[in-house]
Amino acid sequence: MARDELFRSDAWEAEAGGFRFNEPVAEVFDDMLYRSVPFYRQVIVMTARLLESVLLPGDRVYDLGCATGTTLLELNRQLAGLAGLKFVGLDNSPAMIAKAVRKAGQYANTDRLRFEEQDIIGAEIEGAGAVILNYTLQFLRPEIRPDTVRKIHSGLRPGGVLIMSEKVRASSPLLDERFVALHHDFKREQGYSELEIAKKREALENVLIPLSIARNRTMLEEAGFVDVETFFQWFNFVSFVAVKGNCSGG
C-alpha cells in the first residue's frame, strides 16, 4: 500500500481547483482512508453484519463512489456464503476505477464483482438489495443531494437498505470545533504532520461540505425511507442505515 505523502511538500500547490480524485490520489487513497477516517475498516465489517440479515439471493449491492473498491472487495469476501449476489462499484474517476480493477485481480472469487466508470448522479440503480454511499454524498453540492437519495430509494427493492457514512457538522459550534480538533489529533497519531493536515483541510475547503446528523436524517426520511438509524459514530463521522418500506407507499 503506497503511503500518502501528497501534502508533505509544496508540490500540491500545483494542483489547482482543490482536491481531485486523480491518479496521484488514487495511488495513495487506501492509505489516506485508513489514516484519515477513524474506524474505516470496522464500519465495513459492521456493514457486512447488517447486510447478512437483509440481502436475498440475486440481490445487487451497489457502491456509489466506490473509489479503489476496498468496501466491495471486503464485502464480497465477508458475504461469500450468500449465493447469487452481484456487486457493482461506480465512480466517476477513471484513476479510481482502474485501481479498483487492478486490486480485484489480486483477489479470489471476484467473478460477481464489476467496477464501472460512471457519474453516480446519472447512474441507473435497479434491483438493489443494498446501496453503499460511504463518504461520497458529502462531495456533492447540498442542493442536489436530496434528488440523489430519492433516486437511490427508487432503485432499492422493498426491504432494501441504504448504508450511508458521512463526515458531519455538529449542531453546536463549540462542539463542532472540538470534534474537528479531535479529528486532527487522530491524524497526528497516524503520522500526518501539521503541514499535511493544514494543506489537506485547505484543499477540501468548499469541496467536502458536511451537514448535521439531523439534516441527513431528514433528507433520508423525506426520500421515503421508513426506518433511519445511526449505527456508528466517532465524533464528526457517522454511519446511517436506512430501510425502504415493504409497501408500495413506503
GIFEN-V721753 format. One record per helix or strand. SS is the DSSP state (A for helix, B for strand). FROM is the first residue (numbers start at 0). LEN is the number of residues. If there is no record, write none. Layout:
<<SS & FROM & LEN> <SS & FROM & LEN>>
This chain:
<<A & 9 & 5> <A & 22 & 14> <A & 39 & 13> <B & 59 & 5> <A & 69 & 9> <B & 85 & 6> <A & 93 & 11> <B & 112 & 5> <A & 119 & 3> <B & 127 & 7> <A & 136 & 3> <A & 141 & 14> <B & 155 & 13> <A & 172 & 17> <A & 193 & 11> <B & 210 & 1> <A & 212 & 10> <B & 224 & 10> <B & 236 & 8>>
